[in-house]
Amino acid sequence: MKYIGLDTASNRIHCTLLEYNGKLLLQKKWITDKKDIKGKFYDLMEKFEQDVNEGFFNDSKIMIESPIYIQNFLTSRSLIQVITGIEFILNKNGIITEEVGNTTWKKSISGLKGNCKKEDIKKKSIEIFGLPELLDQDFYDSSLIALYCYKINKEK
């Protein structure tokens, strides 16, 4: 069993994959450079679906960070589209996903508060997984989302 945390944006998906024992196996990012909303979505979903079809997500539990409300309507809409697209692609391949709010996974990590700052997340992720200092912030987020996924599914 693998445990996966996904952190999304309108033009990218960051992924951390933990092994059955909670150890970090790999991190991966899907990204698009398209500028228009539909072009970004379609390009990103095609790239993501290719890895799904190749078995990247087989035998795994997957946790996606729930969308947050952003005051810019188009950004909020794009984020929701990406999350829904991911869930649709995985579901049609028989892979079930769960969503988790950002305050929930943050509180589940020892020492973090639900409203903690990005620097706190980075520091905790480096402490737990030994990640390098110069990663995209979303890799630190996805690593702790994956850890949350591991924690709640290990107990089941």
Residue, then its C-alpha position, 0 to 999 in steps of 0.5 A: m500500500k502507498y499513501i499519496g498526498l496531492d496539493t493542487a493549483s490551477n496550473r500544477i499538481h504536487c504529489t508525495l508518495l509514501e511507502y507502506n511504512g510511511k517513508l517517503l518514496l518520491q515526489k512528482k509534479w505535473i505542470t502546464d504552461k498554457k495560459d487560458i483556463k480551458g487550455k491549462f485544465y485540459d493539458l494538466m489533466e492529460k498529463f495526470e491521466q497518462d500517469v494514472n493509466e500507467g499505474f502510478f496510483n495503483d494500490s494506494k490511498i490518496m488524500i487531496e487537499s480540499p479547495i480553499y475559497i479565493q476571492n478571485f472567482l476564476t482562480s477558485r473555479s480553476l482550482i475546483q476544476v483541477i480537484t474534480g478532474i483528478e477525482f474523476i480520472l482516478n475514480k473511473n480507474g477504480i481509485i478512490t480519493e478522499e479530501v482533507g481541509n488544510t486546517t485538518w491535516k495541519k493540526s494532525i501533524s505534531g506541533l502545527k496549528g491549523n493556521c500555521k505559516k508556510e515556513d512552519i510547514k516547510k520546517k516540519s516537512i524537512e524535520i520529518f522527511g529530510l527534504p531539501e531547503l529549496l523545494d516548491q512550497d507545494f512539495y512540503d504541503s503534499s508531503l504532510i498531506a501524505l503523512y496525514c493520509y498515512k496516519i488516518n489509514k494506518e489506524k483503520 
